Amino acid sequence: MKTEQELYQNPQRGQFETVYVDKKTVSCEGNNPALGHPRVFLKLKDNKAVCPYCSKTFLFQE
C-alpha cells in the first residue's frame, strides 16, 4: 500500500494522508501509535472512509 505522504517527502500543512486498501473494514490509530488517537475501526462506504480523528482517508483498490 502506498500513501500520498510517501509521494511527498515534505507534506505541507493541510495535506491529509490517503491509504489504498484491499479490505472494506480498516482500523486507524493516527500516524504515530504512541502519540496518535484511540484506535477506531471504519467500514468503507462507496469505497471510501475518513478517520474522524486525523482525517486519514482510506480508499478501496483491488
Residue pairs with C-beta under 8 A, 6 or more apart in sequence:
1 19
1 20
1 21
2 20
3 17
3 18
3 19
3 20
4 11
4 15
4 17
4 18
5 11
5 15
5 17
8 15
11 17
16 54
16 55
16 56
16 57
17 31
17 54
17 56
17 57
18 56
18 57
18 58
18 59
19 26
19 56
19 57
19 58
19 59
20 58
20 59
20 60
20 61
21 44
21 58
21 59
21 60
21 61
22 60
22 61
22 62
23 60
24 43
24 44
24 60
25 41
25 42
25 43
25 44
26 41
26 42
26 44
26 49
26 58
27 39
27 40
27 41
27 42
28 37
28 39
28 40
28 42
28 51
28 53
28 54
28 56
28 58
29 36
29 37
29 38
29 39
29 40
30 36
30 37
30 53
30 54
30 56
31 54
31 56
36 53
36 54
37 53
37 54
38 53
40 51
40 52
40 53
42 49
42 50
42 51
42 58
43 49
44 58
44 60
47 59
47 60
48 57
48 58
48 59
48 60
49 57
49 58
50 56
50 57
50 58
51 57
51 58
